[in-house]
Amino acid sequence: MPVLGPERRLLASLSSAPPAAPRLGLAANQTNQTGPQCLEVSIPDGLFLSLGLVSLVENVLVVAAIAKNRNLHSPMYYFVCCLAVSDLLVSVSNVLETAVLLLLEAGALAAQAAVVQQLDNVMNVLICGSMVSSLCF
């Protein structure tokens, strides 16, 4: 057997081994079909909640700055203020929904299934309405 350099040994081992197919996390209702597949991305609840709170504080600061400063009372800044208010609604609805879900999962909030369903419907209407208002601005 001839002596191979490190580069050739690496290439020889790579070419002789079959390529490993990446394992993708498939949902339970998906079958293993040929074609493009999506990876499941999991965002920690704490990160989602903290980003919502940061967005909430930022939008409150924008609205407060425009309301407080007389130099910012022009039509352009009113538009920015309306956009900040609609983004504020999105932030409030997302933070509220995430907080309720975390409380339900932790067992700190006990509710009946019908109440949880109605609360989920209210949250979805609030989120969709605030997203549409934000997109319209």
N, CA, C and O atoms as CSV, one atom per row, in Angstrom:
chain,resi,resn,atom,element,x,y,z
A,1,MET,N,N,0.845,-1.172,0.000
A,1,MET,CA,C,0.000,0.000,0.000
A,1,MET,C,C,0.889,1.233,0.000
A,1,MET,O,O,1.760,1.355,0.862
A,2,PRO,N,N,0.696,2.150,-0.941
A,2,PRO,CA,C,1.538,3.331,-1.005
A,2,PRO,C,C,1.207,4.283,0.136
A,2,PRO,O,O,0.084,4.330,0.637
A,3,VAL,N,N,2.228,5.039,0.525
A,3,VAL,CA,C,2.052,6.014,1.594
A,3,VAL,C,C,1.414,7.270,0.998
A,3,VAL,O,O,1.913,7.831,0.022
A,4,LEU,N,N,0.334,7.690,1.584
A,4,LEU,CA,C,-0.393,8.851,1.084
A,4,LEU,C,C,-0.196,10.017,2.028
A,4,LEU,O,O,-0.050,9.829,3.236
A,5,GLY,N,N,-0.192,11.210,1.487
A,5,GLY,CA,C,-0.132,12.414,2.311
A,5,GLY,C,C,-1.465,12.637,3.014
A,5,GLY,O,O,-2.451,11.975,2.689
A,6,PRO,N,N,-1.511,13.566,3.980
A,6,PRO,CA,C,-2.752,13.775,4.722
A,6,PRO,C,C,-3.906,14.219,3.831
A,6,PRO,O,O,-5.052,13.832,4.061
A,7,GLU,N,N,-3.614,15.029,2.816
A,7,GLU,CA,C,-4.680,15.494,1.943
A,7,GLU,C,C,-5.260,14.341,1.130
A,7,GLU,O,O,-6.475,14.243,0.958
A,8,ARG,N,N,-4.385,13.470,0.633
A,8,ARG,CA,C,-4.854,12.350,-0.177
A,8,ARG,C,C,-5.609,11.334,0.675
A,8,ARG,O,O,-6.581,10.739,0.208
A,9,ARG,N,N,-5.177,11.128,1.918
A,9,ARG,CA,C,-5.886,10.198,2.793
A,9,ARG,C,C,-7.295,10.732,3.069
A,9,ARG,O,O,-8.262,9.971,3.083
A,10,LEU,N,N,-7.400,12.042,3.287
A,10,LEU,CA,C,-8.698,12.637,3.550
A,10,LEU,C,C,-9.602,12.495,2.334
A,10,LEU,O,O,-10.771,12.130,2.460
A,11,LEU,N,N,-9.055,12.786,1.153
A,11,LEU,CA,C,-9.841,12.647,-0.070
A,11,LEU,C,C,-10.229,11.198,-0.324
A,11,LEU,O,O,-11.343,10.921,-0.769
A,12,ALA,N,N,-9.311,10.265,-0.043
A,12,ALA,CA,C,-9.617,8.849,-0.255
A,12,ALA,C,C,-10.702,8.387,0.703
A,12,ALA,O,O,-11.586,7.621,0.319
A,13,SER,N,N,-10.642,8.847,1.950
A,13,SER,CA,C,-11.667,8.418,2.903
A,13,SER,C,C,-13.014,9.043,2.567
A,13,SER,O,O,-14.053,8.416,2.770
A,14,LEU,N,N,-13.009,10.274,2.054
A,14,LEU,CA,C,-14.261,10.918,1.674
A,14,LEU,C,C,-14.890,10.270,0.454
A,14,LEU,O,O,-16.109,10.114,0.379
A,15,SER,N,N,-14.043,9.892,-0.507
A,15,SER,CA,C,-14.598,9.318,-1.732
A,15,SER,C,C,-15.057,7.885,-1.519
A,15,SER,O,O,-15.944,7.421,-2.235
A,16,SER,N,N,-14.480,7.167,-0.556
A,16,SER,CA,C,-14.884,5.784,-0.348
A,16,SER,C,C,-16.127,5.662,0.525
A,16,SER,O,O,-16.858,4.677,0.419
A,17,ALA,N,N,-16.378,6.640,1.382
A,17,ALA,CA,C,-17.546,6.569,2.262
A,17,ALA,C,C,-18.763,7.137,1.541
A,17,ALA,O,O,-18.655,8.147,0.846
A,18,PRO,N,N,-19.919,6.499,1.699
A,18,PRO,CA,C,-21.126,7.052,1.074
A,18,PRO,C,C,-21.501,8.361,1.779
A,18,PRO,O,O,-21.327,8.493,2.990
A,19,PRO,N,N,-22.015,9.320,1.013
A,19,PRO,CA,C,-22.370,10.598,1.635
A,19,PRO,C,C,-23.528,10.418,2.600
A,19,PRO,O,O,-24.501,9.719,2.318
A,20,ALA,N,N,-23.394,11.058,3.727
A,20,ALA,CA,C,-24.450,10.969,4.742
A,20,ALA,C,C,-25.564,11.935,4.378
A,20,ALA,O,O,-25.324,13.118,4.136
A,21,ALA,N,N,-26.766,11.424,4.344
A,21,ALA,CA,C,-27.920,12.269,4.038
A,21,ALA,C,C,-28.338,12.992,5.312
A,21,ALA,O,O,-28.443,12.369,6.369
A,22,PRO,N,N,-28.575,14.292,5.227
A,22,PRO,CA,C,-29.002,15.005,6.428
A,22,PRO,C,C,-30.389,14.557,6.855
A,22,PRO,O,O,-31.276,14.352,6.026
A,23,ARG,N,N,-30.558,14.410,8.154
A,23,ARG,CA,C,-31.862,14.014,8.688
A,23,ARG,C,C,-32.631,15.271,9.019
A,23,ARG,O,O,-32.165,16.107,9.793
A,24,LEU,N,N,-33.775,15.405,8.451
A,24,LEU,CA,C,-34.613,16.571,8.681
A,24,LEU,C,C,-35.747,16.182,9.607
A,24,LEU,O,O,-36.309,15.092,9.498
A,25,GLY,N,N,-36.080,17.085,10.521
A,25,GLY,CA,C,-37.200,16.828,11.417
A,25,GLY,C,C,-38.511,17.022,10.676
A,25,GLY,O,O,-38.885,18.152,10.362
A,26,LEU,N,N,-39.204,15.947,10.399
A,26,LEU,CA,C,-40.464,16.027,9.683
A,26,LEU,C,C,-41.603,16.044,10.684
A,26,LEU,O,O,-41.537,15.412,11.738
A,27,ALA,N,N,-42.624,16.762,10.342
A,27,ALA,CA,C,-43.821,16.775,11.176
A,27,ALA,C,C,-44.488,15.403,11.082
A,27,ALA,O,O,-44.200,14.620,10.177
A,28,ALA,N,N,-45.370,15.129,12.019
A,28,ALA,CA,C,-46.002,13.813,12.085
A,28,ALA,C,C,-46.884,13.533,10.873
A,28,ALA,O,O,-47.058,12.376,10.492
A,29,ASN,N,N,-47.441,14.574,10.265
A,29,ASN,CA,C,-48.352,14.349,9.150
A,29,ASN,C,C,-47.646,14.359,7.800
A,29,ASN,O,O,-48.306,14.221,6.770
A,30,GLN,N,N,-46.326,14.517,7.773
A,30,GLN,CA,C,-45.593,14.527,6.518
A,30,GLN,C,C,-45.006,13.151,6.260
A,30,GLN,O,O,-44.626,12.433,7.186
A,31,THR,N,N,-44.941,12.804,5.006
A,31,THR,CA,C,-44.307,11.546,4.633
A,31,THR,C,C,-42.940,11.855,4.072
A,31,THR,O,O,-42.656,12.993,3.695
A,32,ASN,N,N,-42.100,10.854,4.016
A,32,ASN,CA,C,-40.755,11.032,3.498
A,32,ASN,C,C,-40.810,10.960,1.976
A,32,ASN,O,O,-40.699,9.879,1.398
A,33,GLN,N,N,-40.978,12.097,1.332
A,33,GLN,CA,C,-41.085,12.181,-0.114
A,33,GLN,C,C,-39.805,12.781,-0.662
A,33,GLN,O,O,-39.041,13.426,0.057
A,34,THR,N,N,-39.587,12.559,-1.937
A,34,THR,CA,C,-38.461,13.210,-2.574
A,34,THR,C,C,-38.852,14.641,-2.884
A,34,THR,O,O,-39.998,14.914,-3.242
A,35,GLY,N,N,-37.935,15.524,-2.753
A,35,GLY,CA,C,-38.206,16.928,-3.004
A,35,GLY,C,C,-37.737,17.777,-1.835
A,35,GLY,O,O,-37.181,17.257,-0.868
A,36,PRO,N,N,-37.958,19.075,-1.921
A,36,PRO,CA,C,-37.479,19.950,-0.855
A,36,PRO,C,C,-38.246,19.712,0.450
A,36,PRO,O,O,-39.460,19.506,0.450
A,37,GLN,N,N,-37.519,19.744,1.534
A,37,GLN,CA,C,-38.108,19.550,2.843
A,37,GLN,C,C,-37.713,20.722,3.731
A,37,GLN,O,O,-36.676,21.349,3.517
A,38,CYS,N,N,-38.523,21.008,4.702
A,38,CYS,CA,C,-38.287,22.145,5.588
A,38,CYS,C,C,-37.778,21.665,6.935
A,38,CYS,O,O,-38.246,20.663,7.476
A,39,LEU,N,N,-36.819,22.393,7.458
A,39,LEU,CA,C,-36.344,22.134,8.809
A,39,LEU,C,C,-37.256,22.824,9.803
A,39,LEU,O,O,-37.776,23.906,9.528
A,40,GLU,N,N,-37.449,22.219,10.936
A,40,GLU,CA,C,-38.253,22.829,11.987
A,40,GLU,C,C,-37.345,23.708,12.835
A,40,GLU,O,O,-36.337,23.240,13.365
A,41,VAL,N,N,-37.701,24.976,12.964
A,41,VAL,CA,C,-36.922,25.914,13.756
A,41,VAL,C,C,-37.695,26.194,15.039
A,41,VAL,O,O,-38.858,26.594,15.003
A,42,SER,N,N,-37.043,25.983,16.150
A,42,SER,CA,C,-37.686,26.191,17.441
A,42,SER,C,C,-37.115,27.454,18.078
A,42,SER,O,O,-35.907,27.563,18.289
A,43,ILE,N,N,-37.991,28.400,18.380
A,43,ILE,CA,C,-37.582,29.636,19.042
A,43,ILE,C,C,-37.968,29.525,20.507
A,43,ILE,O,O,-39.128,29.259,20.821
A,44,PRO,N,N,-37.018,29.725,21.404
A,44,PRO,CA,C,-37.359,29.640,22.837
A,44,PRO,C,C,-38.404,30.687,23.213
A,44,PRO,O,O,-38.389,31.809,22.709
A,45,ASP,N,N,-39.311,30.299,24.106
A,45,ASP,CA,C,-40.387,31.207,24.502
A,45,ASP,C,C,-39.851,32.459,25.179
A,45,ASP,O,O,-40.400,33.546,24.996
A,46,GLY,N,N,-38.792,32.320,25.956
A,46,GLY,CA,C,-38.209,33.472,26.635
A,46,GLY,C,C,-37.665,34.501,25.657
A,46,GLY,O,O,-37.807,35.704,25.878
A,47,LEU,N,N,-37.047,34.042,24.586
A,47,LEU,CA,C,-36.529,34.951,23.567
A,47,LEU,C,C,-37.668,35.660,22.855
A,47,LEU,O,O,-37.606,36.865,22.608
A,48,PHE,N,N,-38.705,34.907,22.530
A,48,PHE,CA,C,-39.867,35.490,21.845
A,48,PHE,C,C,-40.536,36.540,22.730
A,48,PHE,O,O,-40.931,37.604,22.253
A,49,LEU,N,N,-40.658,36.233,24.018
A,49,LEU,CA,C,-41.269,37.163,24.955
A,49,LEU,C,C,-40.404,38.406,25.138
A,49,LEU,O,O,-40.929,39.518,25.186
A,50,SER,N,N,-39.100,38.235,25.241
A,50,SER,CA,C,-38.219,39.398,25.442
A,50,SER,C,C,-38.170,40.288,24.205
A,50,SER,O,O,-38.109,41.510,24.336
A,51,LEU,N,N,-38.195,39.708,23.013
A,51,LEU,CA,C,-38.230,40.528,21.793
A,51,LEU,C,C,-39.534,41.319,21.702
A,51,LEU,O,O,-39.540,42.468,21.261
A,52,GLY,N,N,-40.626,40.704,22.117
A,52,GLY,CA,C,-41.902,41.414,22.144
A,52,GLY,C,C,-41.893,42.567,23.127
A,52,GLY,O,O,-42.436,43.635,22.843
A,53,LEU,N,N,-41.275,42.355,24.290
A,53,LEU,CA,C,-41.191,43.429,25.288
A,53,LEU,C,C,-40.298,44.572,24.816
A,53,LEU,O,O,-40.606,45.740,25.054
A,54,VAL,N,N,-39.192,44.241,24.148
A,54,VAL,CA,C,-38.312,45.282,23.606
A,54,VAL,C,C,-39.047,46.095,22.550
A,54,VAL,O,O,-38.939,47.321,22.526
A,55,SER,N,N,-39.787,45.430,21.685
A,55,SER,CA,C,-40.564,46.130,20.663
A,55,SER,C,C,-41.636,47.013,21.299
A,55,SER,O,O,-41.897,48.120,20.830
A,56,LEU,N,N,-42.246,46.518,22.356
A,56,LEU,CA,C,-43.266,47.282,23.075
A,56,LEU,C,C,-42.674,48.570,23.648
A,56,LEU,O,O,-43.250,49.647,23.496
A,57,VAL,N,N,-41.529,48.452,24.301
A,57,VAL,CA,C,-40.877,49.628,24.904
A,57,VAL,C,C,-40.424,50.614,23.825
A,57,VAL,O,O,-40.575,51.825,23.989
A,58,GLU,N,N,-39.876,50.108,22.736
A,58,GLU,CA,C,-39.424,50.996,21.656
A,58,GLU,C,C,-40.581,51.811,21.081
A,58,GLU,O,O,-40.443,53.013,20.853
A,59,ASN,N,N,-41.704,51.167,20.850
A,59,ASN,CA,C,-42.841,51.874,20.271
A,59,ASN,C,C,-43.464,52.856,21.244
A,59,ASN,O,O,-43.943,53.914,20.835
A,60,VAL,N,N,-43.464,52.522,22.530
A,60,VAL,CA,C,-43.941,53.482,23.528
A,60,VAL,C,C,-43.037,54.710,23.555
A,60,VAL,O,O,-43.524,55.835,23.671
A,61,LEU,N,N,-41.734,54.505,23.450
A,61,LEU,CA,C,-40.799,55.639,23.428
A,61,LEU,C,C,-41.005,56.527,22.204
A,61,LEU,O,O,-40.922,57.751,22.305
A,62,VAL,N,N,-41.273,55.916,21.048
A,62,VAL,CA,C,-41.510,56.703,19.829
A,62,VAL,C,C,-42.770,57.546,19.977
A,62,VAL,O,O,-42.765,58.733,19.651
A,63,VAL,N,N,-43.851,56.939,20.468
A,63,VAL,CA,C,-45.103,57.679,20.643
A,63,VAL,C,C,-44.924,58.793,21.667
A,63,VAL,O,O,-45.419,59.902,21.467
A,64,ALA,N,N,-44.219,58.509,22.763
A,64,ALA,CA,C,-43.998,59.517,23.796
A,64,ALA,C,C,-43.135,60.660,23.274
A,64,ALA,O,O,-43.400,61.822,23.584
A,65,ALA,N,N,-42.118,60.355,22.494
A,65,ALA,CA,C,-41.242,61.403,21.960
A,65,ALA,C,C,-41.998,62.316,20.996
A,65,ALA,O,O,-41.814,63.533,21.015
A,66,ILE,N,N,-42.839,61.731,20.161
A,66,ILE,CA,C,-43.599,62.544,19.203
A,66,ILE,C,C,-44.656,63.371,19.930
A,66,ILE,O,O,-44.897,64.523,19.569
A,67,ALA,N,N,-45.281,62.798,20.942
A,67,ALA,CA,C,-46.306,63.542,21.680
A,67,ALA,C,C,-45.695,64.659,22.519
A,67,ALA,O,O,-46.309,65.714,22.679
A,68,LYS,N,N,-44.502,64.446,23.054
A,68,LYS,CA,C,-43.879,65.413,23.977
A,68,LYS,C,C,-43.191,66.569,23.248
A,68,LYS,O,O,-43.263,67.712,23.701
A,69,ASN,N,N,-42.530,66.290,22.136
A,69,ASN,CA,C,-41.722,67.292,21.446
A,69,ASN,C,C,-42.573,68.062,20.445
A,69,ASN,O,O,-43.131,67.471,19.520
A,70,ARG,N,N,-42.677,69.374,20.624
A,70,ARG,CA,C,-43.471,70.219,19.721
A,70,ARG,C,C,-42.883,70.282,18.315
A,70,ARG,O,O,-43.620,70.492,17.351
A,71,ASN,N,N,-41.581,70.107,18.182
A,71,ASN,CA,C,-40.946,70.155,16.859
A,71,ASN,C,C,-41.340,68.956,15.993
A,71,ASN,O,O,-41.151,68.985,14.777
A,72,LEU,N,N,-41.878,67.916,16.602
A,72,LEU,CA,C,-42.258,66.706,15.865
A,72,LEU,C,C,-43.747,66.663,15.547
A,72,LEU,O,O,-44.268,65.608,15.184
A,73,HIS,N,N,-44.439,67.788,15.677
A,73,HIS,CA,C,-45.875,67.833,15.376
A,73,HIS,C,C,-46.096,68.283,13.940
A,73,HIS,O,O,-46.590,69.382,13.687
A,74,SER,N,N,-45.728,67.429,13.018
A,74,SER,CA,C,-45.960,67.678,11.596
A,74,SER,C,C,-46.592,66.413,11.006
A,74,SER,O,O,-46.533,65.345,11.616
A,75,PRO,N,N,-47.198,66.537,9.818
A,75,PRO,CA,C,-47.873,65.361,9.234
A,75,PRO,C,C,-46.970,64.140,9.081
A,75,PRO,O,O,-47.433,63.011,9.249
A,76,MET,N,N,-45.705,64.344,8.770
A,76,MET,CA,C,-44.800,63.207,8.607
A,76,MET,C,C,-44.642,62.449,9.935
A,76,MET,O,O,-44.650,61.219,9.953
A,77,TYR,N,N,-44.503,63.172,11.016
A,77,TYR,CA,C,-44.329,62.521,12.309
A,77,TYR,C,C,-45.637,61.937,12.837
A,77,TYR,O,O,-45.617,60.980,13.611
A,78,TYR,N,N,-46.775,62.505,12.427
A,78,TYR,CA,C,-48.048,61.883,12.774
A,78,TYR,C,C,-48.168,60.515,12.107
A,78,TYR,O,O,-48.694,59.568,12.693
A,79,PHE,N,N,-47.677,60.429,10.885
A,79,PHE,CA,C,-47.657,59.145,10.185
A,79,PHE,C,C,-46.771,58.145,10.930
A,79,PHE,O,O,-47.148,56.988,11.111
A,80,VAL,N,N,-45.592,58.598,11.360
A,80,VAL,CA,C,-44.684,57.737,12.117
A,80,VAL,C,C,-45.332,57.314,13.436
A,80,VAL,O,O,-45.172,56.176,13.875
A,81,CYS,N,N,-46.063,58.238,14.062
A,81,CYS,CA,C,-46.741,57.932,15.314
A,81,CYS,C,C,-47.849,56.891,15.095
A,81,CYS,O,O,-48.007,55.982,15.910
A,82,CYS,N,N,-48.604,57.013,14.021
A,82,CYS,CA,C,-49.646,56.019,13.719
A,82,CYS,C,C,-49.033,54.652,13.461
A,82,CYS,O,O,-49.584,53.634,13.883
A,83,LEU,N,N,-47.906,54.621,12.776
A,83,LEU,CA,C,-47.206,53.363,12.542
A,83,LEU,C,C,-46.710,52.767,13.856
A,83,LEU,O,O,-46.800,51.557,14.061
A,84,ALA,N,N,-46.188,53.610,14.744
A,84,ALA,CA,C,-45.721,53.129,16.046
A,84,ALA,C,C,-46.879,52.602,16.890
A,84,ALA,O,O,-46.720,51.614,17.606
A,85,VAL,N,N,-48.040,53.250,16.813
A,85,VAL,CA,C,-49.205,52.779,17.572
A,85,VAL,C,C,-49.678,51.426,17.044
A,85,VAL,O,O,-50.010,50.543,17.834
A,86,SER,N,N,-49.715,51.251,15.735
A,86,SER,CA,C,-50.139,49.954,15.199
A,86,SER,C,C,-49.103,48.873,15.517
A,86,SER,O,O,-49.481,47.735,15.796
A,87,ASP,N,N,-47.818,49.197,15.484
A,87,ASP,CA,C,-46.796,48.234,15.890
A,87,ASP,C,C,-46.884,47.949,17.388
A,87,ASP,O,O,-46.579,46.843,17.833
A,88,LEU,N,N,-47.297,48.941,18.156
A,88,LEU,CA,C,-47.499,48.766,19.589
A,88,LEU,C,C,-48.618,47.751,19.851
A,88,LEU,O,O,-48.520,46.931,20.763
A,89,LEU,N,N,-49.674,47.816,19.044
A,89,LEU,CA,C,-50.758,46.836,19.170
A,89,LEU,C,C,-50.276,45.420,18.837
A,89,LEU,O,O,-50.669,44.454,19.491
A,90,VAL,N,N,-49.435,45.309,17.830
A,90,VAL,CA,C,-48.875,44.002,17.479
A,90,VAL,C,C,-48.028,43.480,18.641
A,90,VAL,O,O,-48.130,42.312,19.017
A,91,SER,N,N,-47.203,44.344,19.199
A,91,SER,CA,C,-46.342,43.933,20.314
A,91,SER,C,C,-47.160,43.516,21.525
A,91,SER,O,O,-46.874,42.495,22.151
A,92,VAL,N,N,-48.179,44.304,21.856
A,92,VAL,CA,C,-49.014,43.986,23.012
A,92,VAL,C,C,-49.712,42.649,22.808
A,92,VAL,O,O,-49.745,41.825,23.721
A,93,SER,N,N,-50.268,42.423,21.627
A,93,SER,CA,C,-50.995,41.176,21.394
A,93,SER,C,C,-50.061,39.970,21.419
A,93,SER,O,O,-50.422,38.923,21.956
A,94,ASN,N,N,-48.872,40.104,20.847
A,94,ASN,CA,C,-47.930,38.985,20.856
A,94,ASN,C,C,-47.395,38.702,22.258
A,94,ASN,O,O,-47.275,37.541,22.651
A,95,VAL,N,N,-47.074,39.749,23.012
A,95,VAL,CA,C,-46.574,39.557,24.377
A,95,VAL,C,C,-47.670,38.956,25.247
A,95,VAL,O,O,-47.410,38.065,26.055
A,96,LEU,N,N,-48.879,39.439,25.082
A,96,LEU,CA,C,-49.991,38.924,25.877
A,96,LEU,C,C,-50.258,37.449,25.578
A,96,LEU,O,O,-50.461,36.650,26.492
A,97,GLU,N,N,-50.256,37.099,24.304
A,97,GLU,CA,C,-50.493,35.700,23.941
A,97,GLU,C,C,-49.369,34.800,24.440
A,97,GLU,O,O,-49.634,33.718,24.964
A,98,THR,N,N,-48.122,35.230,24.287
A,98,THR,CA,C,-46.995,34.425,24.759
A,98,THR,C,C,-47.036,34.259,26.267
A,98,THR,O,O,-46.772,33.169,26.776
A,99,ALA,N,N,-47.365,35.327,26.993
A,99,ALA,CA,C,-47.433,35.246,28.449
A,99,ALA,C,C,-48.539,34.293,28.894
A,99,ALA,O,O,-48.343,33.505,29.819
A,100,VAL,N,N,-49.693,34.359,28.246
A,100,VAL,CA,C,-50.794,33.456,28.602
A,100,VAL,C,C,-50.419,32.009,28.304
A,100,VAL,O,O,-50.706,31.121,29.107
A,101,LEU,N,N,-49.783,31.760,27.166
A,101,LEU,CA,C,-49.360,30.396,26.832
A,101,LEU,C,C,-48.339,29.864,27.830
A,101,LEU,O,O,-48.408,28.703,28.234
A,102,LEU,N,N,-47.389,30.714,28.227
A,102,LEU,CA,C,-46.395,30.282,29.215
A,102,LEU,C,C,-47.042,29.982,30.562
A,102,LEU,O,O,-46.672,29.018,31.231
A,103,LEU,N,N,-48.007,30.810,30.958
A,103,LEU,CA,C,-48.698,30.572,32.220
A,103,LEU,C,C,-49.538,29.298,32.177
A,103,LEU,O,O,-49.607,28.563,33.163
A,104,LEU,N,N,-50.171,29.037,31.040
A,104,LEU,CA,C,-50.951,27.807,30.902
A,104,LEU,C,C,-50.057,26.575,30.921
A,104,LEU,O,O,-50.400,25.568,31.542
A,105,GLU,N,N,-48.914,26.647,30.245
A,105,GLU,CA,C,-47.999,25.508,30.214
A,105,GLU,C,C,-47.376,25.246,31.579
A,105,GLU,O,O,-47.133,24.094,31.942
A,106,ALA,N,N,-47.117,26.312,32.340
A,106,ALA,CA,C,-46.507,26.153,33.663
A,106,ALA,C,C,-47.515,25.702,34.703
A,106,ALA,O,O,-47.128,25.271,35.790
A,107,GLY,N,N,-48.786,25.792,34.395
A,107,GLY,CA,C,-49.817,25.399,35.342
A,107,GLY,C,C,-50.184,26.498,36.317
A,107,GLY,O,O,-50.952,26.264,37.251
A,108,ALA,N,N,-49.651,27.692,36.118
A,108,ALA,CA,C,-49.957,28.811,37.009
A,108,ALA,C,C,-51.326,29.410,36.715
A,108,ALA,O,O,-51.902,30.097,37.559
A,109,LEU,N,N,-51.837,29.155,35.536
A,109,LEU,CA,C,-53.143,29.665,35.128
A,109,LEU,C,C,-54.020,28.460,34.784
A,109,LEU,O,O,-53.771,27.752,33.809
A,110,ALA,N,N,-55.033,28.246,35.591
A,110,ALA,CA,C,-55.934,27.118,35.349
A,110,ALA,C,C,-57.210,27.648,34.709
A,110,ALA,O,O,-57.861,28.547,35.243
A,111,ALA,N,N,-57.553,27.086,33.572
A,111,ALA,CA,C,-58.759,27.526,32.870
A,111,ALA,C,C,-59.403,26.332,32.188
A,111,ALA,O,O,-58.759,25.321,31.908
A,112,GLN,N,N,-60.692,26.482,31.929
A,112,GLN,CA,C,-61.422,25.440,31.222
A,112,GLN,C,C,-61.088,25.520,29.740
A,112,GLN,O,O,-60.633,26.554,29.251
A,113,ALA,N,N,-61.316,24.428,29.033
A,113,ALA,CA,C,-60.982,24.362,27.608
A,113,ALA,C,C,-61.779,25.380,26.802
A,113,ALA,O,O,-61.245,25.970,25.863
A,114,ALA,N,N,-63.050,25.599,27.152
A,114,ALA,CA,C,-63.871,26.558,26.407
A,114,ALA,C,C,-63.348,27.979,26.606
A,114,ALA,O,O,-63.362,28.780,25.671
A,115,VAL,N,N,-62.892,28.295,27.807
A,115,VAL,CA,C,-62.349,29.631,28.078
A,115,VAL,C,C,-61.039,29.832,27.323
A,115,VAL,O,O,-60.790,30.907,26.777
A,116,VAL,N,N,-60.205,28.797,27.297
A,116,VAL,CA,C,-58.935,28.886,26.569
A,116,VAL,C,C,-59.202,29.062,25.079
A,116,VAL,O,O,-58.505,29.830,24.417
A,117,GLN,N,N,-60.194,28.367,24.542
A,117,GLN,CA,C,-60.543,28.497,23.121
A,117,GLN,C,C,-61.028,29.910,22.807
A,117,GLN,O,O,-60.634,30.489,21.795
A,118,GLN,N,N,-61.878,30.465,23.662
A,118,GLN,CA,C,-62.365,31.833,23.451
A,118,GLN,C,C,-61.223,32.839,23.581
A,118,GLN,O,O,-61.159,33.801,22.815
A,119,LEU,N,N,-60.330,32.630,24.533
A,119,LEU,CA,C,-59.175,33.516,24.700
A,119,LEU,C,C,-58.267,33.444,23.486
A,119,LEU,O,O,-57.741,34.465,23.042
A,120,ASP,N,N,-58.080,32.253,22.946
A,120,ASP,CA,C,-57.276,32.087,21.741
A,120,ASP,C,C,-57.911,32.808,20.555
A,120,ASP,O,O,-57.209,33.424,19.754
A,121,ASN,N,N,-59.234,32.734,20.442
A,121,ASN,CA,C,-59.931,33.440,19.360
A,121,ASN,C,C,-59.767,34.958,19.493
A,121,ASN,O,O,-59.541,35.652,18.502
A,122,VAL,N,N,-59.881,35.459,20.707
A,122,VAL,CA,C,-59.713,36.899,20.935
A,122,VAL,C,C,-58.288,37.328,20.588
A,122,VAL,O,O,-58.087,38.360,19.947
A,123,MET,N,N,-57.310,36.544,21.009
A,123,MET,CA,C,-55.903,36.862,20.711
A,123,MET,C,C,-55.643,36.858,19.205
A,123,MET,O,O,-54.950,37.732,18.684
A,124,ASN,N,N,-56.201,35.873,18.516
A,124,ASN,CA,C,-55.996,35.798,17.072
A,124,ASN,C,C,-56.622,36.987,16.358
A,124,ASN,O,O,-56.030,37.521,15.421
A,125,VAL,N,N,-57.806,37.411,16.781
A,125,VAL,CA,C,-58.436,38.592,16.176
A,125,VAL,C,C,-57.597,39.837,16.451
A,125,VAL,O,O,-57.409,40.671,15.565
A,126,LEU,N,N,-57.094,39.963,17.677
A,126,LEU,CA,C,-56.260,41.114,18.031
A,126,LEU,C,C,-54.967,41.126,17.225
A,126,LEU,O,O,-54.551,42.171,16.724
A,127,ILE,N,N,-54.340,39.976,17.101
A,127,ILE,CA,C,-53.089,39.909,16.341
A,127,ILE,C,C,-53.330,40.206,14.868
A,127,ILE,O,O,-52.602,40.998,14.270
A,128,CYS,N,N,-54.340,39.582,14.279
A,128,CYS,CA,C,-54.614,39.806,12.848
A,128,CYS,C,C,-55.008,41.260,12.583
A,128,CYS,O,O,-54.547,41.866,11.616
A,129,GLY,N,N,-55.856,41.811,13.439
A,129,GLY,CA,C,-56.257,43.206,13.253
A,129,GLY,C,C,-55.101,44.174,13.376
A,129,GLY,O,O,-54.986,45.112,12.587
A,130,SER,N,N,-54.244,43.955,14.358
A,130,SER,CA,C,-53.101,44.851,14.527
A,130,SER,C,C,-52.072,44.678,13.415
A,130,SER,O,O,-51.426,45.645,13.012
A,131,MET,N,N,-51.915,43.442,12.911
A,131,MET,CA,C,-50.993,43.239,11.786
A,131,MET,C,C,-51.510,43.928,10.518
A,131,MET,O,O,-50.735,44.520,9.767
A,132,VAL,N,N,-52.813,43.846,10.291
A,132,VAL,CA,C,-53.390,44.500,9.110
A,132,VAL,C,C,-53.246,46.014,9.232
A,132,VAL,O,O,-52.908,46.680,8.254
A,133,SER,N,N,-53.496,46.560,10.409
A,133,SER,CA,C,-53.323,48.013,10.575
A,133,SER,C,C,-51.876,48.420,10.409
A,133,SER,O,O,-51.592,49.474,9.841
A,134,SER,N,N,-50.950,47.597,10.898
A,134,SER,CA,C,-49.539,47.911,10.721
A,134,SER,C,C,-49.127,47.849,9.247
A,134,SER,O,O,-48.362,48.691,8.777
A,135,LEU,N,N,-49.632,46.859,8.530
A,135,LEU,CA,C,-49.318,46.748,7.116
A,135,LEU,C,C,-49.962,47.874,6.295
A,135,LEU,O,O,-49.395,48.316,5.296
A,136,CYS,N,N,-51.141,48.336,6.717
A,136,CYS,CA,C,-51.812,49.405,5.974
A,136,CYS,C,C,-51.056,50.725,6.095
A,136,CYS,O,O,-51.076,51.536,5.169
A,137,PHE,N,N,-50.397,50.942,7.216
A,137,PHE,CA,C,-49.605,52.163,7.352
A,137,PHE,C,C,-48.316,52.041,6.600
A,137,PHE,O,O,-47.512,52.974,6.597
